[in-house]
């Protein structure tokens, strides 16, 4: 797992309405098709106490070496890739519900964080990140 603290704010593009798969020139008002999602978002819990923010991300099957934790001034980003073993040739899937490939979780931070005191541990498929808040004097 790699951890980096970045000394600038996180920029996120937010749009309203449904995305248009072929750009603004495509005018299908009733039909909206998303051709592909380049990343998926694993489940995450965010819990705030008086002194810290605790983030838990569900990452079963993800190798610790495939994880990046990025701390911005106003956001925490966890990204990586889940790689599952390929299926045998000639086999047939009856269900394929486990997401794999690149993922990303963005968490807005409600308070300034002490970057040097951040702790992270990865156990039993859960990534636990403790983000201590800065003391306000």
N, C-alpha and C positions, 0 to 999 in steps of 0.2 A: 504494500500500500504506500502510495506517495502522498505526502501532505505538503501543500504550498500555501503560504500566506501572501496575498496580493494587496498592495497598499493603495488600491483604488476601488471605486464603486463598481458594482456589477450592472451591466446594461442588458436589459431584456426587452425584446420587441413584443408588444401586445397588440393584437388586432381584434376588431369586433366583427361579429358575423362569421359565416362559414368561409373557409378558404376556397378559392376558385382554382380548380386543378389545372386550367389552361390559361391562367392570367386574367386580367381585367377584360380582355376582348371576348371571352366566353360568357354568354349571357343566359345560361340555363337557370331560371329563377326557382323552379320546383325541384330540380335534381342537383344534388351536390355530392360529388364523388371524391374521396381521398384515395389517390392511387397507391401511396406507400407512406408509412411512418418510418423515418430514418432511425428513430430511437424510441425506446419504451421507457416507462416510468415505474420503478418498483414501489411497493407500498412503503410508506415512511410514517413514523410517529414523531411529533415535535412536542416536547413538554417543557414548560417554563417554570422555574422556581424563582425565588427572590434573588438568588445568587448566580444562577446558570441557566443555560438552555441545553436540553438533552435531546439528541436526535438519534433515532433508531431506524435503520433501513434494512428491509428484508432482502437478502441477497444469497439465498440458497444456491449452491452450485457455482458461485463465482470465486475464482482463484484470487487470493489476496494480492497477487502481483498484477492483476488486471483492474485494480481500483486506483482512482485518483480522487483526493479530497482537496478542494480549493476553497480557501476562506478569503472572501472579499470583505470590504468594510461594512457592507450591508447585506451580504448573502453568503450562504454556504452552498457549494455545488459538489455533489458526489456523482462521478461518472466512471464508466468502465464498460466491460463487455462480459457477457455470459456465453461460454462456449460449451455446448453439450456434445457428447460423443456422437458421431454420425450413425444413422440407422444402417442396419445390414441391407445390402442390395437384395431385392426380391421380397423384402418384408413390406407389410402394409400397415400404415397408421390407422388406428380406429379412433384415436383422439390425439390432438396435438395442441395442448393448452399452455405448455411451459414456454414463456417468452425467452428468446435468446438473441444474441447480437448486442449492439451498443445500447446503453441505457444512460439516463441522466435524471437526477433529482435536484431541484432548485428549492432552497429554503430561504425565505426572507428573514433577516435578523431584526427583531424588534428593539435591540439595545446594542451598544458597542461591546465588543468581545475582546478579552485579553488573549491575543493570538499566541503568545509564548506559553500559555498555560493550557492550551487545548489538549485533550486526551482522546485517543481513539483505540478501540479494541474490536477485533473481529472474531466472533466465536459462534459456533453452531449455526452458521448462515446468517447471523445478524451483525451488522456494523453499528456499534454504539459510539457516539461522539458526544463528549462533554465539552461545552463551550462556556467557560466562566465569564460572567459579565464584568465589565470594568467597574471598579469602585468609584462611586460618585461622591466626591467630598465637598 
